[in-house]
Amino acid sequence: MSILVVGSIGLDNIKTPFGKVENILGGSAIHFSYSASFFSPVNVVGVIGEDFPDEHFNPLRERGVDLRGVETKKGKTFRWSGSYDYDLNQAHTLETQLNVLEEFNPNLLNEYEESKFVFLANIDPELQLEVLKQIKDPYIVVGDTMNFWIEHKKDALMKTLKNLDILLMNDSEARELCGTHSLLEAAQKILRLGPSTVIIKKGEHGALMFTDSTHFAAPAYPLEEINDPTGAGDSFAGGFLGHLAQTKDFSEATIRRAVVFGSVMASYNVEDFGPKKLQKLTTQEIEKRYKEFEAITRF
Ligand code: AMP
């Protein structure tokens, strides 16, 4: 089944201890779409400016991603510049230029209103809500956010949270949102804000899933080569929701497997800069790493 994603589409400048890239294709909707497209059809809702190089979309088109919901507006494309030190879990935002994202007023194609699997990727929570309002009867709504929106749009973010089934967040953002160091306490607080499941991503330390009644911990894949963690969270979301849309099953066992698929996709994403690794990934590689995850967690 198709997944509808709304999120940022942009041009990133990224510096890590292992290299530097400029004007690379980025944005939460982009990283998510590459990843999810290995599991399910993906429909993207987003906005670009007139300066966006159209050829950037070719690899996504080749993966069958539907970009009819991407509007081109007068003005400049969203841009993000970030850097990482040796602690790759912590992104340092150097500059965020919202540009056309600031005026974006999403208006869904009629057929998208019937979407059943929805991912509200990291973007202004007001836009997340705007898109959600237009979807008639989704089976599952998953959302993501980041410190930028916790700090700039907390009230709108709280409204979005009320409407989510599953929230994905990284550990530092969960701590910031809930004002606590304890991830268990943060998860319990988040579960009272709306979502019935919360998944806290801990970068190279794996991911934790919490519901009212259960707790699951998946490790991260031990990688030899890491170059750029940008988009790891969105790639995780793509594998996670991709697996749910592919199986159309929301049992706890499937959700646990979805967490592992998310971890597989995030582990590939960080091997190269931006979405470069996922552009050339194969389903065989995904299956191979999933099996390795099974092997390293069996005892
Ligand atoms: P992740 O590393 O998965 O958290 O997401 C990385 C992507 O998020 C980058 O490609 C950025 O373009 C995008 N991004 C950074 N800041 C923002 C923001 N404030 N709103 C939406 N997207 C953002």
py3Dmol code that shows the C-alpha trace and the ligand (Angstrom):
import py3Dmol

protein = """\
ATOM      1  CA  MET A   1       0.000   0.000   0.000  1.00  0.00           C
ATOM      2  CA  SER A   2       1.197   3.535  -0.754  1.00  0.00           C
ATOM      3  CA  ILE A   3       2.593   5.844   1.847  1.00  0.00           C
ATOM      4  CA  LEU A   4       1.987   9.584   1.785  1.00  0.00           C
ATOM      5  CA  VAL A   5       4.866  11.671   3.122  1.00  0.00           C
ATOM      6  CA  VAL A   6       4.991  15.390   3.742  1.00  0.00           C
ATOM      7  CA  GLY A   7       8.361  16.825   4.663  1.00  0.00           C
ATOM      8  CA  SER A   8      11.186  19.097   3.665  1.00  0.00           C
ATOM      9  CA  ILE A   9      12.906  18.898   0.293  1.00  0.00           C
ATOM     10  CA  GLY A  10      16.096  20.855   0.151  1.00  0.00           C
ATOM     11  CA  LEU A  11      19.720  21.398  -0.574  1.00  0.00           C
ATOM     12  CA  ASP A  12      22.121  20.534   2.232  1.00  0.00           C
ATOM     13  CA  ASN A  13      25.685  21.569   3.047  1.00  0.00           C
ATOM     14  CA  ILE A  14      27.175  18.937   5.333  1.00  0.00           C
ATOM     15  CA  LYS A  15      30.540  18.692   7.080  1.00  0.00           C
ATOM     16  CA  THR A  16      31.606  15.656   9.086  1.00  0.00           C
ATOM     17  CA  PRO A  17      35.093  14.609  10.260  1.00  0.00           C
ATOM     18  CA  PHE A  18      35.210  12.419   7.131  1.00  0.00           C
ATOM     19  CA  GLY A  19      34.386  14.934   4.431  1.00  0.00           C
ATOM     20  CA  LYS A  20      32.308  17.803   3.208  1.00  0.00           C
ATOM     21  CA  VAL A  21      29.557  18.136   0.573  1.00  0.00           C
ATOM     22  CA  GLU A  22      27.691  21.202  -0.713  1.00  0.00           C
ATOM     23  CA  ASN A  23      24.275  21.601  -2.354  1.00  0.00           C
ATOM     24  CA  ILE A  24      23.529  17.917  -2.011  1.00  0.00           C
ATOM     25  CA  LEU A  25      19.924  16.733  -2.245  1.00  0.00           C
ATOM     26  CA  GLY A  26      18.447  16.580   1.237  1.00  0.00           C
ATOM     27  CA  GLY A  27      15.363  17.102   3.309  1.00  0.00           C
ATOM     28  CA  SER A  28      13.347  14.784   5.482  1.00  0.00           C
ATOM     29  CA  ALA A  29      10.890  13.794   2.724  1.00  0.00           C
ATOM     30  CA  ILE A  30      13.764  12.869   0.413  1.00  0.00           C
ATOM     31  CA  HIS A  31      15.620  10.582   2.817  1.00  0.00           C
ATOM     32  CA  PHE A  32      12.336   8.989   3.834  1.00  0.00           C
ATOM     33  CA  SER A  33      11.245   8.401   0.241  1.00  0.00           C
ATOM     34  CA  TYR A  34      14.452   6.697  -0.850  1.00  0.00           C
ATOM     35  CA  SER A  35      14.222   4.353   2.083  1.00  0.00           C
ATOM     36  CA  ALA A  36      10.473   3.599   2.006  1.00  0.00           C
ATOM     37  CA  SER A  37      10.503   3.042  -1.764  1.00  0.00           C
ATOM     38  CA  PHE A  38      12.249  -0.312  -1.212  1.00  0.00           C
ATOM     39  CA  PHE A  39       9.099  -1.517   0.578  1.00  0.00           C
ATOM     40  CA  SER A  40       6.054   0.365  -0.791  1.00  0.00           C
ATOM     41  CA  PRO A  41       4.976   2.980  -3.331  1.00  0.00           C
ATOM     42  CA  VAL A  42       5.588   6.500  -2.002  1.00  0.00           C
ATOM     43  CA  ASN A  43       3.693   9.749  -2.735  1.00  0.00           C
ATOM     44  CA  VAL A  44       5.539  12.922  -1.770  1.00  0.00           C
ATOM     45  CA  VAL A  45       3.989  16.235  -0.739  1.00  0.00           C
ATOM     46  CA  GLY A  46       6.413  19.134  -0.513  1.00  0.00           C
ATOM     47  CA  VAL A  47       7.660  22.334  -2.048  1.00  0.00           C
ATOM     48  CA  ILE A  48      10.764  23.432  -3.958  1.00  0.00           C
ATOM     49  CA  GLY A  49      11.888  26.804  -5.300  1.00  0.00           C
ATOM     50  CA  GLU A  50      12.629  27.762  -8.874  1.00  0.00           C
ATOM     51  CA  ASP A  51      16.356  27.214  -8.220  1.00  0.00           C
ATOM     52  CA  PHE A  52      15.910  23.472  -7.558  1.00  0.00           C
ATOM     53  CA  PRO A  53      17.887  21.359 -10.066  1.00  0.00           C
ATOM     54  CA  ASP A  54      15.224  19.029 -11.515  1.00  0.00           C
ATOM     55  CA  GLU A  55      17.762  16.294 -12.309  1.00  0.00           C
ATOM     56  CA  HIS A  56      18.120  15.763  -8.534  1.00  0.00           C
ATOM     57  CA  PHE A  57      14.749  14.010  -8.705  1.00  0.00           C
ATOM     58  CA  ASN A  58      15.765  11.485 -11.389  1.00  0.00           C
ATOM     59  CA  PRO A  59      16.985   8.725  -9.035  1.00  0.00           C
ATOM     60  CA  LEU A  60      13.723   9.023  -7.053  1.00  0.00           C
ATOM     61  CA  ARG A  61      11.684   8.878 -10.269  1.00  0.00           C
ATOM     62  CA  GLU A  62      13.641   5.740 -11.220  1.00  0.00           C
ATOM     63  CA  ARG A  63      12.579   4.203  -7.912  1.00  0.00           C
ATOM     64  CA  GLY A  64       8.936   4.904  -8.828  1.00  0.00           C
ATOM     65  CA  VAL A  65       8.419   7.644  -6.234  1.00  0.00           C
ATOM     66  CA  ASP A  66       5.397   9.790  -7.129  1.00  0.00           C
ATOM     67  CA  LEU A  67       6.429  13.466  -7.102  1.00  0.00           C
ATOM     68  CA  ARG A  68       3.178  14.955  -8.437  1.00  0.00           C
ATOM     69  CA  GLY A  69       2.531  16.436  -4.993  1.00  0.00           C
ATOM     70  CA  VAL A  70       5.745  18.489  -5.075  1.00  0.00           C
ATOM     71  CA  GLU A  71       4.923  22.113  -5.899  1.00  0.00           C
ATOM     72  CA  THR A  72       7.391  24.560  -7.413  1.00  0.00           C
ATOM     73  CA  LYS A  73       7.009  28.039  -5.920  1.00  0.00           C
ATOM     74  CA  LYS A  74       8.569  31.378  -6.749  1.00  0.00           C
ATOM     75  CA  GLY A  75      11.615  31.802  -4.533  1.00  0.00           C
ATOM     76  CA  LYS A  76      14.436  29.693  -3.176  1.00  0.00           C
ATOM     77  CA  THR A  77      14.457  26.065  -2.109  1.00  0.00           C
ATOM     78  CA  PHE A  78      14.795  25.130   1.591  1.00  0.00           C
ATOM     79  CA  ARG A  79      18.443  24.935   2.660  1.00  0.00           C
ATOM     80  CA  TRP A  80      20.118  23.399   5.665  1.00  0.00           C
ATOM     81  CA  SER A  81      23.786  23.533   6.653  1.00  0.00           C
ATOM     82  CA  GLY A  82      25.023  21.298   9.406  1.00  0.00           C
ATOM     83  CA  SER A  83      28.170  19.833  10.846  1.00  0.00           C
ATOM     84  CA  TYR A  84      29.129  16.923  13.075  1.00  0.00           C
ATOM     85  CA  ASP A  85      32.113  16.278  15.324  1.00  0.00           C
ATOM     86  CA  TYR A  86      33.311  12.774  16.156  1.00  0.00           C
ATOM     87  CA  ASP A  87      30.092  12.318  18.182  1.00  0.00           C
ATOM     88  CA  LEU A  88      27.995  11.763  15.074  1.00  0.00           C
ATOM     89  CA  ASN A  89      24.810  11.488  17.143  1.00  0.00           C
ATOM     90  CA  GLN A  90      24.755  15.260  17.563  1.00  0.00           C
ATOM     91  CA  ALA A  91      24.072  17.414  14.495  1.00  0.00           C
ATOM     92  CA  HIS A  92      25.072  21.065  14.815  1.00  0.00           C
ATOM     93  CA  THR A  93      22.808  23.240  12.687  1.00  0.00           C
ATOM     94  CA  LEU A  94      24.879  26.058  11.195  1.00  0.00           C
ATOM     95  CA  GLU A  95      22.070  27.575   9.154  1.00  0.00           C
ATOM     96  CA  THR A  96      18.421  26.892   8.294  1.00  0.00           C
ATOM     97  CA  GLN A  97      16.873  28.851   5.418  1.00  0.00           C
ATOM     98  CA  LEU A  98      13.190  27.929   5.253  1.00  0.00           C
ATOM     99  CA  ASN A  99      12.683  29.952   2.030  1.00  0.00           C
ATOM    100  CA  VAL A 100       9.662  28.551   0.089  1.00  0.00           C
ATOM    101  CA  LEU A 101       8.762  26.354   3.075  1.00  0.00           C
ATOM    102  CA  GLU A 102       7.734  29.500   4.938  1.00  0.00           C
ATOM    103  CA  GLU A 103       4.830  30.242   2.583  1.00  0.00           C
ATOM    104  CA  PHE A 104       3.924  26.640   1.757  1.00  0.00           C
ATOM    105  CA  ASN A 105       0.221  25.890   1.841  1.00  0.00           C
ATOM    106  CA  PRO A 106      -0.172  22.189   1.036  1.00  0.00           C
ATOM    107  CA  ASN A 107      -3.176  21.274  -1.037  1.00  0.00           C
ATOM    108  CA  LEU A 108      -3.413  17.514  -1.580  1.00  0.00           C
ATOM    109  CA  LEU A 109      -4.324  15.846  -4.862  1.00  0.00           C
ATOM    110  CA  ASN A 110      -7.802  14.307  -4.463  1.00  0.00           C
ATOM    111  CA  GLU A 111      -6.482  10.750  -4.634  1.00  0.00           C
ATOM    112  CA  TYR A 112      -4.009  11.431  -1.793  1.00  0.00           C
ATOM    113  CA  GLU A 113      -6.910  12.230   0.545  1.00  0.00           C
ATOM    114  CA  GLU A 114      -7.564   8.491   0.697  1.00  0.00           C
ATOM    115  CA  SER A 115      -4.027   7.693   1.937  1.00  0.00           C
ATOM    116  CA  LYS A 116      -3.924   5.025   4.632  1.00  0.00           C
ATOM    117  CA  PHE A 117      -0.259   5.199   5.663  1.00  0.00           C
ATOM    118  CA  VAL A 118       0.953   8.684   6.451  1.00  0.00           C
ATOM    119  CA  PHE A 119       4.373   9.955   7.451  1.00  0.00           C
ATOM    120  CA  LEU A 120       4.582  13.499   8.779  1.00  0.00           C
ATOM    121  CA  ALA A 121       8.317  13.954   8.328  1.00  0.00           C
ATOM    122  CA  ASN A 122      10.288  16.696  10.009  1.00  0.00           C
ATOM    123  CA  ILE A 123       8.773  19.979   8.847  1.00  0.00           C
ATOM    124  CA  ASP A 124       6.811  22.856  10.436  1.00  0.00           C
ATOM    125  CA  PRO A 125       4.188  21.138  12.652  1.00  0.00           C
ATOM    126  CA  GLU A 126       1.556  23.553  11.297  1.00  0.00           C
ATOM    127  CA  LEU A 127       2.161  22.078   7.837  1.00  0.00           C
ATOM    128  CA  GLN A 128       2.040  18.554   9.259  1.00  0.00           C
ATOM    129  CA  LEU A 129      -1.422  19.340  10.678  1.00  0.00           C
ATOM    130  CA  GLU A 130      -2.537  21.037   7.483  1.00  0.00           C
ATOM    131  CA  VAL A 131      -1.791  17.869   5.510  1.00  0.00           C
ATOM    132  CA  LEU A 132      -3.312  15.570   8.089  1.00  0.00           C
ATOM    133  CA  LYS A 133      -6.582  17.530   8.076  1.00  0.00           C
ATOM    134  CA  GLN A 134      -6.987  16.713   4.382  1.00  0.00           C
ATOM    135  CA  ILE A 135      -6.636  12.934   4.815  1.00  0.00           C
ATOM    136  CA  LYS A 136      -9.972  11.244   5.328  1.00  0.00           C
ATOM    137  CA  ASP A 137      -9.431   8.045   7.255  1.00  0.00           C
ATOM    138  CA  PRO A 138      -5.797   6.981   7.693  1.00  0.00           C
ATOM    139  CA  TYR A 139      -4.943   3.588   9.250  1.00  0.00           C
ATOM    140  CA  ILE A 140      -1.746   4.850  10.761  1.00  0.00           C
ATOM    141  CA  VAL A 141      -0.101   8.239  11.175  1.00  0.00           C
ATOM    142  CA  VAL A 142       3.574   8.362  12.080  1.00  0.00           C
ATOM    143  CA  GLY A 143       5.385  11.612  12.818  1.00  0.00           C
ATOM    144  CA  ASP A 144       8.862  12.983  13.374  1.00  0.00           C
ATOM    145  CA  THR A 145      10.177  16.350  14.499  1.00  0.00           C
ATOM    146  CA  MET A 146      13.390  18.033  15.668  1.00  0.00           C
ATOM    147  CA  ASN A 147      14.747  20.552  18.163  1.00  0.00           C
ATOM    148  CA  PHE A 148      14.186  23.447  15.713  1.00  0.00           C
ATOM    149  CA  TRP A 149      10.391  22.946  15.931  1.00  0.00           C
ATOM    150  CA  ILE A 150      10.404  22.143  19.662  1.00  0.00           C
ATOM    151  CA  GLU A 151      12.066  25.533  20.160  1.00  0.00           C
ATOM    152  CA  HIS A 152      10.138  27.568  17.549  1.00  0.00           C
ATOM    153  CA  LYS A 153       6.641  25.987  17.317  1.00  0.00           C
ATOM    154  CA  LYS A 154       5.971  24.072  20.533  1.00  0.00           C
ATOM    155  CA  ASP A 155       2.196  24.764  20.653  1.00  0.00           C
ATOM    156  CA  ALA A 156       1.627  23.593  17.084  1.00  0.00           C
ATOM    157  CA  LEU A 157       3.840  20.572  17.744  1.00  0.00           C
ATOM    158  CA  MET A 158       1.677  19.621  20.744  1.00  0.00           C
ATOM    159  CA  LYS A 159      -1.404  19.699  18.484  1.00  0.00           C
ATOM    160  CA  THR A 160       0.328  17.451  15.934  1.00  0.00           C
ATOM    161  CA  LEU A 161       1.332  14.999  18.653  1.00  0.00           C
ATOM    162  CA  LYS A 162      -2.323  14.605  19.668  1.00  0.00           C
ATOM    163  CA  ASN A 163      -3.052  13.242  16.192  1.00  0.00           C
ATOM    164  CA  LEU A 164      -0.179  10.761  15.886  1.00  0.00           C
ATOM    165  CA  ASP A 165      -0.315   6.996  16.337  1.00  0.00           C
ATOM    166  CA  ILE A 166       3.469   6.695  16.447  1.00  0.00           C
ATOM    167  CA  LEU A 167       6.091   9.331  17.210  1.00  0.00           C
ATOM    168  CA  LEU A 168       9.697   8.866  16.123  1.00  0.00           C
ATOM    169  CA  MET A 169      12.266  11.073  17.801  1.00  0.00           C
ATOM    170  CA  ASN A 170      15.910  11.025  18.603  1.00  0.00           C
ATOM    171  CA  ASP A 171      17.058  10.820  22.193  1.00  0.00           C
ATOM    172  CA  SER A 172      18.226  14.416  22.630  1.00  0.00           C
ATOM    173  CA  GLU A 173      14.952  15.737  21.164  1.00  0.00           C
ATOM    174  CA  ALA A 174      12.848  13.511  23.441  1.00  0.00           C
ATOM    175  CA  ARG A 175      14.852  14.803  26.417  1.00  0.00           C
ATOM    176  CA  GLU A 176      14.404  18.422  25.292  1.00  0.00           C
ATOM    177  CA  LEU A 177      10.662  18.039  24.619  1.00  0.00           C
ATOM    178  CA  CYS A 178      10.018  16.425  27.999  1.00  0.00           C
ATOM    179  CA  GLY A 179      12.573  18.263  30.133  1.00  0.00           C
ATOM    180  CA  THR A 180      14.144  15.096  31.531  1.00  0.00           C
ATOM    181  CA  HIS A 181      17.292  13.051  31.032  1.00  0.00           C
ATOM    182  CA  SER A 182      15.481   9.730  31.527  1.00  0.00           C
ATOM    183  CA  LEU A 183      14.305   8.285  28.217  1.00  0.00           C
ATOM    184  CA  LEU A 184      11.831   6.064  30.063  1.00  0.00           C
ATOM    185  CA  GLU A 185      10.257   9.102  31.723  1.00  0.00           C
ATOM    186  CA  ALA A 186      10.298  10.994  28.415  1.00  0.00           C
ATOM    187  CA  ALA A 187       8.573   8.080  26.662  1.00  0.00           C
ATOM    188  CA  GLN A 188       5.917   7.897  29.387  1.00  0.00           C
ATOM    189  CA  LYS A 189       5.276  11.643  29.056  1.00  0.00           C
ATOM    190  CA  ILE A 190       5.032  11.415  25.261  1.00  0.00           C
ATOM    191  CA  LEU A 191       2.560   8.525  25.515  1.00  0.00           C
ATOM    192  CA  ARG A 192       0.286  10.878  27.466  1.00  0.00           C
ATOM    193  CA  LEU A 193       0.477  13.523  24.710  1.00  0.00           C
ATOM    194  CA  GLY A 194      -1.237  11.451  21.993  1.00  0.00           C
ATOM    195  CA  PRO A 195       0.854   8.730  20.340  1.00  0.00           C
ATOM    196  CA  SER A 196       0.207   5.151  21.473  1.00  0.00           C
ATOM    197  CA  THR A 197       3.749   4.142  20.488  1.00  0.00           C
ATOM    198  CA  VAL A 198       6.941   6.134  20.745  1.00  0.00           C
ATOM    199  CA  ILE A 199      10.245   5.146  19.191  1.00  0.00           C
ATOM    200  CA  ILE A 200      13.345   6.867  20.472  1.00  0.00           C
ATOM    201  CA  LYS A 201      16.345   6.632  18.160  1.00  0.00           C
ATOM    202  CA  LYS A 202      19.750   6.657  19.792  1.00  0.00           C
ATOM    203  CA  GLY A 203      22.027   6.803  16.755  1.00  0.00           C
ATOM    204  CA  GLU A 204      24.839   4.292  17.041  1.00  0.00           C
ATOM    205  CA  HIS A 205      23.212   2.940  20.229  1.00  0.00           C
ATOM    206  CA  GLY A 206      20.092   1.642  18.495  1.00  0.00           C
ATOM    207  CA  ALA A 207      16.420   2.383  19.039  1.00  0.00           C
ATOM    208  CA  LEU A 208      13.890   1.923  21.831  1.00  0.00           C
ATOM    209  CA  MET A 209      10.185   1.365  21.312  1.00  0.00           C
ATOM    210  CA  PHE A 210       7.671   2.051  24.076  1.00  0.00           C
ATOM    211  CA  THR A 211       3.935   1.499  24.360  1.00  0.00           C
ATOM    212  CA  ASP A 212       1.794   1.478  27.515  1.00  0.00           C
ATOM    213  CA  SER A 213       2.420  -2.224  27.939  1.00  0.00           C
ATOM    214  CA  THR A 214       5.715  -3.084  26.282  1.00  0.00           C
ATOM    215  CA  HIS A 215       9.277  -2.013  25.633  1.00  0.00           C
ATOM    216  CA  PHE A 216      11.552  -3.241  22.831  1.00  0.00           C
ATOM    217  CA  ALA A 217      15.211  -2.457  22.247  1.00  0.00           C
ATOM    218  CA  ALA A 218      16.973  -2.899  18.910  1.00  0.00           C
ATOM    219  CA  PRO A 219      20.722  -2.390  18.592  1.00  0.00           C
ATOM    220  CA  ALA A 220      22.306  -0.396  15.803  1.00  0.00           C
ATOM    221  CA  TYR A 221      24.272  -2.352  13.224  1.00  0.00           C
ATOM    222  CA  PRO A 222      27.985  -2.237  14.051  1.00  0.00           C
ATOM    223  CA  LEU A 223      29.415  -0.441  11.030  1.00  0.00           C
ATOM    224  CA  GLU A 224      32.996  -0.193   9.887  1.00  0.00           C
ATOM    225  CA  GLU A 225      32.407   2.822   7.677  1.00  0.00           C
ATOM    226  CA  ILE A 226      30.330   5.821   8.716  1.00  0.00           C
ATOM    227  CA  ASN A 227      30.566   9.050   6.759  1.00  0.00           C
ATOM    228  CA  ASP A 228      27.453  11.117   7.359  1.00  0.00           C
ATOM    229  CA  PRO A 229      24.527  10.531   9.724  1.00  0.00           C
ATOM    230  CA  THR A 230      22.282  13.102   7.968  1.00  0.00           C
ATOM    231  CA  GLY A 231      18.959  11.500   7.117  1.00  0.00           C
ATOM    232  CA  ALA A 232      19.484   8.454   9.335  1.00  0.00           C
ATOM    233  CA  GLY A 233      16.262   9.251  11.214  1.00  0.00           C
ATOM    234  CA  ASP A 234      14.230   9.626   8.033  1.00  0.00           C
ATOM    235  CA  SER A 235      15.726   6.477   6.530  1.00  0.00           C
ATOM    236  CA  PHE A 236      14.810   4.669   9.738  1.00  0.00           C
ATOM    237  CA  ALA A 237      11.249   5.969   9.357  1.00  0.00           C
ATOM    238  CA  GLY A 238      11.179   4.792   5.728  1.00  0.00           C
ATOM    239  CA  GLY A 239      12.154   1.236   6.599  1.00  0.00           C
ATOM    240  CA  PHE A 240       9.825   1.238   9.594  1.00  0.00           C
ATOM    241  CA  LEU A 241       6.665   2.546   7.948  1.00  0.00           C
ATOM    242  CA  GLY A 242       7.591   0.849   4.666  1.00  0.00           C
ATOM    243  CA  HIS A 243       7.450  -2.532   6.379  1.00  0.00           C
ATOM    244  CA  LEU A 244       4.096  -1.730   8.028  1.00  0.00           C
ATOM    245  CA  ALA A 245       2.603  -0.592   4.699  1.00  0.00           C
ATOM    246  CA  GLN A 246       3.983  -3.677   2.967  1.00  0.00           C
ATOM    247  CA  THR A 247       2.552  -6.105   5.536  1.00  0.00           C
ATOM    248  CA  LYS A 248      -0.575  -4.080   6.472  1.00  0.00           C
ATOM    249  CA  ASP A 249      -0.212  -5.559   9.913  1.00  0.00           C
ATOM    250  CA  PHE A 250       0.085  -3.623  13.172  1.00  0.00           C
ATOM    251  CA  SER A 251       0.692  -6.501  15.580  1.00  0.00           C
ATOM    252  CA  GLU A 252       3.459  -6.001  18.092  1.00  0.00           C
ATOM    253  CA  ALA A 253       5.640  -8.636  16.382  1.00  0.00           C
ATOM    254  CA  THR A 254       5.375  -6.777  13.061  1.00  0.00           C
ATOM    255  CA  ILE A 255       6.080  -3.432  14.698  1.00  0.00           C
ATOM    256  CA  ARG A 256       9.216  -4.951  16.249  1.00  0.00           C
ATOM    257  CA  ARG A 257      10.327  -6.237  12.846  1.00  0.00           C
ATOM    258  CA  ALA A 258       9.585  -2.804  11.399  1.00  0.00           C
ATOM    259  CA  VAL A 259      11.959  -1.281  13.973  1.00  0.00           C
ATOM    260  CA  VAL A 260      14.667  -3.647  12.719  1.00  0.00           C
ATOM    261  CA  PHE A 261      13.982  -2.741   9.067  1.00  0.00           C
ATOM    262  CA  GLY A 262      14.225   0.900  10.135  1.00  0.00           C
ATOM    263  CA  SER A 263      17.590   0.189  11.735  1.00  0.00           C
ATOM    264  CA  VAL A 264      18.795  -1.614   8.593  1.00  0.00           C
ATOM    265  CA  MET A 265      17.916   1.361   6.375  1.00  0.00           C
ATOM    266  CA  ALA A 266      19.475   3.884   8.779  1.00  0.00           C
ATOM    267  CA  SER A 267      22.665   1.806   8.915  1.00  0.00           C
ATOM    268  CA  TYR A 268      23.016   1.906   5.140  1.00  0.00           C
ATOM    269  CA  ASN A 269      22.172   5.603   4.965  1.00  0.00           C
ATOM    270  CA  VAL A 270      25.076   6.660   7.186  1.00  0.00           C
ATOM    271  CA  GLU A 271      27.700   4.859   5.080  1.00  0.00           C
ATOM    272  CA  ASP A 272      27.819   7.665   2.509  1.00  0.00           C
ATOM    273  CA  PHE A 273      26.957  11.383   2.285  1.00  0.00           C
ATOM    274  CA  GLY A 274      23.329  12.475   1.900  1.00  0.00           C
ATOM    275  CA  PRO A 275      21.183   9.864   0.124  1.00  0.00           C
ATOM    276  CA  LYS A 276      24.089   8.528  -1.999  1.00  0.00           C
ATOM    277  CA  LYS A 277      24.174   5.063  -0.476  1.00  0.00           C
ATOM    278  CA  LEU A 278      20.419   4.475  -0.731  1.00  0.00           C
ATOM    279  CA  GLN A 279      20.534   5.559  -4.394  1.00  0.00           C
ATOM    280  CA  LYS A 280      22.449   2.412  -5.223  1.00  0.00           C
ATOM    281  CA  LEU A 281      21.170  -0.003  -2.565  1.00  0.00           C
ATOM    282  CA  THR A 282      19.513  -3.316  -3.493  1.00  0.00           C
ATOM    283  CA  THR A 283      16.749  -5.328  -1.789  1.00  0.00           C
ATOM    284  CA  GLN A 284      19.234  -8.217  -1.479  1.00  0.00           C
ATOM    285  CA  GLU A 285      21.496  -6.017   0.646  1.00  0.00           C
ATOM    286  CA  ILE A 286      18.524  -5.037   2.828  1.00  0.00           C
ATOM    287  CA  GLU A 287      17.562  -8.676   3.380  1.00  0.00           C
ATOM    288  CA  LYS A 288      21.165  -9.648   4.099  1.00  0.00           C
ATOM    289  CA  ARG A 289      21.564  -7.014   6.787  1.00  0.00           C
ATOM    290  CA  TYR A 290      18.146  -7.845   8.288  1.00  0.00           C
ATOM    291  CA  LYS A 291      19.349 -11.463   8.711  1.00  0.00           C
ATOM    292  CA  GLU A 292      22.577 -10.225  10.283  1.00  0.00           C
ATOM    293  CA  PHE A 293      20.461  -8.215  12.756  1.00  0.00           C
ATOM    294  CA  GLU A 294      18.621 -11.427  13.641  1.00  0.00           C
ATOM    295  CA  ALA A 295      21.908 -13.201  14.157  1.00  0.00           C
ATOM    296  CA  ILE A 296      23.479 -10.510  16.360  1.00  0.00           C
ATOM    297  CA  THR A 297      20.422 -10.232  18.630  1.00  0.00           C
ATOM    298  CA  ARG A 298      19.708 -13.946  19.115  1.00  0.00           C
ATOM    299  CA  PHE A 299      20.637 -15.448  22.482  1.00  0.00           C
TER     300      PHE A 299
END
"""
ligand_1 = """\
23
AMP
P 17.722 13.637 9.988
O 19.235 13.570 9.955
O 17.068 12.329 9.657
O 17.197 14.246 11.238
O 17.253 14.650 8.821
C 18.127 15.338 8.001
C 17.398 16.217 7.018
O 16.525 17.121 7.706
C 18.372 17.067 6.246
O 18.497 16.580 4.927
C 17.801 18.489 6.306
O 17.626 19.065 5.034
C 16.470 18.340 7.001
N 16.205 19.415 7.981
C 17.103 20.062 8.763
N 16.481 21.021 9.509
C 15.167 20.978 9.184
C 13.990 21.715 9.608
N 14.051 22.677 10.533
N 12.800 21.377 9.056
C 12.717 20.389 8.138
N 13.767 19.672 7.681
C 14.984 19.945 8.210
"""
view = py3Dmol.view(width=600, height=400)
view.addModel(protein, "pdb")
view.setStyle({"model": 0}, {"cartoon": {"style": "trace"}})
view.addModel(ligand_1, "xyz")
view.setStyle({"model": 1}, {"stick": {}})
view.zoomTo()
view.show()
